C-alpha cells in the first residue's frame, strides 16, 4: 500500500508537473502571440510612415486647411476642435511641412489605437482575443485608408480606445490610475472631435445593461474622471464664445444638412459604409453577438457600439450622415466581433478578414504611389488632391505679373490649397466675406477681404463671369482661365481676374 501510495503520489506529482509545464507552454504561446502582434504593429507602422514619402498624392484641401490652422495654435478653429492642428504643429518641426510630414501622425496614432484595442480585448476575454482584436483594428479597411491621411477621426479613435480600456479596467476593480487615464482620454478626445460625447451616452446605456458598469458609477474616482473629462472643453467653448460660436454652429449645420427628408438609399449607403470600414467579417461577428447577448462582457461592448450605429443610421435616414460619423463604434466592434468568432472557432474567418485588410492596404500603397496615373472607370480618384501645386504656381506667376498685393478666393478649397502651396511666398491669400457678413468657413472668418488692401488684387474664381466679380470689386479685368491636370483625363480650371480693390462687406453672387 505504501508503495502504491508512493506511486500514486509520484503520478500526481508528474501530473502536476505536466500541468505546470502545460501552463508555462500556454503562457509561452500567448506571449508569442502577443510578441507577433507587437512586431506586426511596429512593422506596419514603419511601413505606413515610409509609404507616406512615396505617395504622389498631394494634400486634400481639408488637410491643407488643418496645416493652415497649425500655423496659429489655438483652442479652437472654425469647423473642428484643435487637436488635429496641434498634431501638425508638433510634427512640423521634426520633418517639415511636406504632405508626408503633415500626415505622419496618422500611422503613429493608429498604432496606439491597435494597442489600446488589444488591451480592451485582453482585459475582457484574455490575450488571445486581445491579439485578434488588435489585428482587426490595425488591418481594418477603414484603418488602412485612414492611416494614410490626417483627419480628426484618427486622434478621436485613439482616445476613445484608451477611454474604453480605462472603463473596462475600472469595471474590473481598477483604481485611481485608470480613472486618471479615463479623464485624460475623454478630455483629449473631446478636443479632437465632439463625437467623443457619445462616450457619455454609451456609459449610460452600459449602466443599464451591465451591473459591473453600474458599480463603476458608484466610485468617486470614476465619476470625477467623467466630470473632469468634460472640463477639457471649457477653453474650446470660450474660444467659440469669442468667435460667434463658429464650431458649434458649423457642427449643428453639418448634422442637420438640408433638413428632414426620409432617404432609404442614404441609410443603406451608410450601413454599407460601416461594413467597408470595419470589414464585413468583423461587423458580421458583432451582429451575430447581438442576437443573444448572454455574457455581461458582450452587453458591455454592445453598449459602446450599437447605440452609435443606430443613432447615426437614423440620422442618415432622416437627414444625412457620412460613413465616418459612427467611427467611435468601431473599437468595441473590433473586440466583440473577434471574440464572438473565436468563441465559435471561426479563426479562418478572422484570418480571411485580416487578409482582406492587408490586401486593401497593399492596394492603397500602390494607388498612392501612382496617384497621377490612376484611372478607375474613366475617373481619376485622386483628382481632388492633385494639381494644386501647379495651380498655385500659375496663380503666383499671374499675381507677380499684375503687381497684385493679395489673392482673393471664393471657395474654401481654393483658399486652403493656395495658402498651403504659397507658403514660401509673401503673397497673402484672402477670402470674400461670408454671406451677410456671417462667415461660412475659416478663411471668411480669419482673412476676409476688407476693401482696405493697398493695391490691385488677383481674384481666383470658380466660373468665367466678370459681372459677378464686379458686384464685389472695382476695376475688374478678366485674365482668362488657368487649367492644370489632376489625373488621367481630368483638369482643374480656375478663372483669374484683376481688380483695383474689393468693395467693403460685399461678395460675388454664387456661380450659376
N, C-alpha and C positions, 0 to 999 in steps of 0.2 A: 504493500500500500504506500509505504514511504517512497519506494522507487517510482510508483505510479504518480504519487503526488508531486515528486520532483519533476517527473516527465511532464505532468500537466502544467506545472509552473514554468518549466522551460518552454513548453509550447505557447503558453500565454505570453511569456516574455518575448518569444520570437514573433508572435502575432502583434504584440505591442510595438516591437521594433519595426516590423514591417509597416504597421500603421503610421509610425513616426516617419519612416522613410517615404511612405506614400504622401504623407502630409508635406514633407520637405520637397518632394518631387512636384506635388501640386503647386506649392508656393513658387517653386522654381519656374514651372511652366507659366504661371500667372505673371511672374516677374519678367520672364522672357517676352510674354505678350505685351506687357507694359513697355518694355525696352524697345520692342519693334515699333510700337505705336509712337513712342517719343522720337525714335530715329526717323520715322516717316514724317512726323510734324516738322522736324528740323530740316530734313532733305527737301521736302516740298516747299517749305517757306523760302529756303535759299534759292530753289529753282524759280519760284514765283518772283522773287526780287530780281534775279538775273534776267528773267524774260521781260521785265518792265523796260530794261535797257535795249532789248532787241525789237521791241514793238515799234511799228511805224505809224501807229495811230496817235494823233495829237490829242490834246485835252478836249474833252467835251466842254461846251461853254459853261455848264454848271460847275465843272472842276475849275475852269478858268476864273469864274466868279469867286469860288472859295479861295483861290490864290489871291485875288484882289482883297478879299476880306482879311487874309492873313497879314497883309502889309500894315494893317491898322488893328492890332489885337484889342478886342473889346468884350463886353459881357453879352453882346447880342448883335445880330445882324438882321436885315430886313425880313428874310424868309425862314431863318433857322437859328437855333441857339448856337453858341460859339465854338463847340468842341472841334468841328471839322476844320475851322480856320486855325485854331490853336495847334492842331496836329501838323498842319503845313508849316506854321511858324516855327515849330520845333525841328522839322525835317530840313528846312531850307538852309540853315547854317551848316548842316552836315554834308549835304550833297548838291546844293544849288537849287535853281528854280526851273529846271527842265521838267518835262512831263513825267519822267520816271521817278524823279525825286518827289514831286507833288503827290504821286500815287504810292510812294514807298511805305507809308504807314499801314496800308490796307493788308498786305500779306502778313505783317507782324501782328496786327490785331486779330486776324483770322486764326493765326496760330494760338493766340491766347484764348480765343473762343473755343477752339477744339479742345484745349487742355481743360478749360473750365467745364465743358460738356462731359469730358471723361470723368471729372471729379463728381459731377452730379450722378452719372450712371453708376460709378463705383460705390458711392455712398448709399444709394438706394438698392442696388441689385448685385453688387460685387464687381471686382475688377474686370471680369470677362465682358460683362455688359458695358462697363465704362469704356473699355478699349473699342468695342464696336460702335458705341455711340459717338466717341471722339472721332473715329474714322468717318462715320456718317456725316458729322459736322464738317470735317476737313475736306471731304470729297463730294459733298452735295453739289449738284449742278449750280445752284444759286451761289455757293461759296466759290466755285471755280470762276464764275462770272464776276462776282463782287470783289474778289481778291486782286483784280487787275485794274480796278478803278478806285477812286476815292469818293465815297458817298457818306451821308450821315448815318446810314444803316450799319456801316462797318463798326464804328465805336459803340453804337447802341447795342448791337448783339453781344459784344464782349461784356459790357457792363450788365446786361440782362442775365447772361450766363453766370457771371460772378454773383449777382444778387440771388439767383435761384440756388446756386451752390451754397451760399450763406444761409438761405432759408432752410434748405434740406439739412444742413448741419445743426442749425438751431432746433429744428424739429427732432433731431436725434439726441438732443441734450447739450449741444454746444453752448459756449459761454460768451463772454464779452468780446473776445477776438472776432468771432463770427458775426456778432451784432455790429461791430465796427466795420467789417467788410461790407455788410448789408447796407449800412448808411452811406459809405463811400461809393459803392456801386450804384445805388439809387441816385445819389446826387450827381455823379458824373454822367450817368445815363440820361438824366433829365437835361443836362447841359449839352447832350448830344442830339436828342430829339424828344419832343414832347410825348411821343408814343411810349416812353418809359412809364408814364402814368398808368398804362394798362396793368402794370405790376400790382398796383394797389387794388384794382378791381379783382385781379386773379387771387390775391391774398384773401379777399372777402369770400370768393367762391370756394377756395380751399378750406377756409374756416368752417363752411357749411358741410363740405363733402368729406373732410378728413379730420378726425378727432385730434390727431397729433398736431396738426396746424392750429387748431383751436387752442391747444395748450401753449403753443408758442406765443399767442397773443396775451397770455397771462404773465409773460416775462417782461419785466420793466425794460430790460436791455433791448429786447426785440421791438417793443412799442416805441421806445426812444429812437431806435435806428430808423423806423419808418417815418417818424416825425422829422428827425434831423436830415434825412434824405431830401425831404421836401424843401427844407430851408435853402438848399443849393440854388433853387430857382429865384430866390429873392433878388440877387444882383441882376439877373436877366429881366425880371419883372420891372425893376426900377429903370433899367435901360429902356424897356418898352414904354414906360410912362413918359420918359424924356423924348421918345421918338414917335409919339402918337399911337402907341400900341401896334407898331408895324408888324411884328412877328405873329402876335396873337390874331390880328386882323387877317393877315395873309393865310394863316393856318385854317381859320374858320372859313374863309372864302374858298380855299382849296378843297376842304371837306364837303362843302355844300354844292360845289360845281355849278351847274346851270339850274339847280332847283330839283324838286322831286319829280321823278318820272320813272315808272316801272320799266326796267330793261332786263329781260331774261337773258338776252345774249351777253350783256355785261356781267351778269352773275356767273354764267357758265365760263366766260373768259377768265374771270378772277379765280374760280375754282381750278381751272386748268393750269393757271399760273402757279398755284400752290403745289401741284404735282410736279411741275417743272422745277421749282425752286428747291423743294425738299428732296426730290427724287420720288418716282412713283412707288417704289418698293417701300421706302420708309414711311411715306404718308399712308399707304395702304395698311402697314403694320399698326399705325396709330388708330386708323378707323376700325380695324378688327378688334383692337384692345378696348375701344369704346363701346363695343356691343355688350359685353358683360364685364364691367369693371369691378371685379370682386376684391382685388387687393387694394389696400389703402394707398400704396405707392402709385398704383395705376390711377386712382382717383385724384391723387395729388397732381400728377403730371397732366391729366386731362383738365384740371382746374387752371393750369398755366398755358393751355393751348386752345382747347375747344371754344371758350368764350371769345377769344380774339378772332378765331376763324369765323365764328357765327356772326359776331357783330360787324366785322368788315365785309363779310359776304352780304349781309343785309344792306349795308351802305352801298355796295356795288349794285345791288338790285334796285335801290331806290334813287340813288344819285349817280355816284361813280366811285371807283376805288382802284388805285393802282395795285399791281400784284405784290409790291413790297410793303404795303401798308399793314400786312399781318405778319411781318417778318419775325417779330418777337415770339410768336407761337412756335417758331421752328426749333428752338432749343429743347423744349420739352418733347417736341415731336421726334427729334433725333434719338433721345433717350428711350422714350416709350416704344417707338417703332422698332428699335433694335432689341429691346428687352422682350417684347411680345414675340418677335420672330425667333429669337434664340430659345425662348421657353418652349416653342413648338418645333425645335430642331430644324429651323429653316435657315441654317447658316449659308446654304447655297444661294438662297435669295439675297441675303445680305452681301455675299461676295459678288453677285451679279450687280447689285446696286453700286458697290464701290467701283466695279469695273466700268459701269456706265459713267460714273462721275469722273473717273480717271480719263476715259475717252473724251468726255466733254472738255476737260482741262487741256488735254493734248490738242484737241481741235481748236480751242481758243488761242493757245500758244501759236499755232501755225497761222491762224487767221490774223492775229495781231501783227505777226512778223511780215505779213503780206497784205496789209490793210489797203494799200493804194491800188493793188491789182485785183482784189477780191470782188467777184460779182455773183450774186445769187438771184436766180430768176430774173435776170436783166436789171437788177438793182444793186447799187453799191451800199452795203450795210454800214460802212464806216463813213459815209459822206458827211455826217454831222460833225465828225472830228477831224476831217482832212481839209487842207487848203487854206486854213486860217492864217498861217504864216505868210503865204503868198498874198492873201487878201490884205493883210496888214502892211506888207511891203509896198503894194500898189497904192494904198491909202497914204502912207508916209511920203512916197515919191511925189504924189499929186499935191499933198499939203505943202511940201517944200517948194514945188514949182509955183504954187499960188500964193506963197507967203502967208499961209494960214497960221493963226496962233493957237488954234484948238480944233479938234474933231468933234462934231455933234452927231450923235446916233439916235435912232428912234426905236430900235429893238434891243432888248436886254442881251440877246445872244451876241449882237454886234459889239455892244459896249464891253461885255465881259471878255470876248476873244481879242478884240483890238487892244484893250488895256493890257492884257497879259502879253500879247505879242509885240506891243510897242513899248515894253518895259525898259528897253535900252535907249529910248528916245526921250526928248524933252517936250514932246507933244502931248498935252493933256487930252483925255477923252471925256466928253461931257454927254449928257442926255437931255432930250427935251423934257420940260416939266411934266408931271403926271396930269391926267385929265382933271380939270377944275382945281389944279394945284395940289391934288392928293396923289402922292407917289404910288406907283404900281410895282416898283422894283427898287433894288438897292441903289442903282445909278440915278434914278429920278430923285431919290431921297438925298443922296450924298453929293452928287456932282451935277446938279441941273444947270442948264444954260440959263443965265440970268439976264442977258442983254447988255451986261456991263463989260463984256470981254472986249479988250482993246485991240481991234484988228479984224481982218477977214476970217471967216470960219469955213471949214470944209465939212459939208453935210453928207453923211452916209445914209442913204435912204433905201427903202425896200421896193420902190417902184419908180417908173420914169414919169414924173408929173411935177414940173416946175411950179404949177399953180398951187399944189399942196404945200410946197415948201414956202412959197411966197406968203402964205397965210400966217406964217410964224417967223419970217425973216425978211430983211430988206436987202435990196440989191442982189437978187438971186440970179445966178447964171448956171446953166446946165453944163456939166463937164463930161456927160456921157456915162455909159456903163463900164464896169470892170468885171471881167469874168475869170475865174480860176477853176481848175479841175479839182473835183472832190471824189474821184474814183472813176472806174470804167463807165463811160457814157454819162457821167454826172458833172454838172457845173454849178458853181455858186455865182450869182450875179448881184452886184450892188451898184446903185446909181449914185454918182457923186455930183454935188452942186457946190458952187462957191457962193457965199453970202457975205454982205458987208457986216451985218450984225443980226442978232436974234431980237425978236420982239418980246419984251419982258412979259413973262407969265403965259405965253401962248405956245401951242404945239401944233404941228401939222395935222390935218384930218388923217384918219387911217387910210391905208392903201385900199383900193376897191377890192 
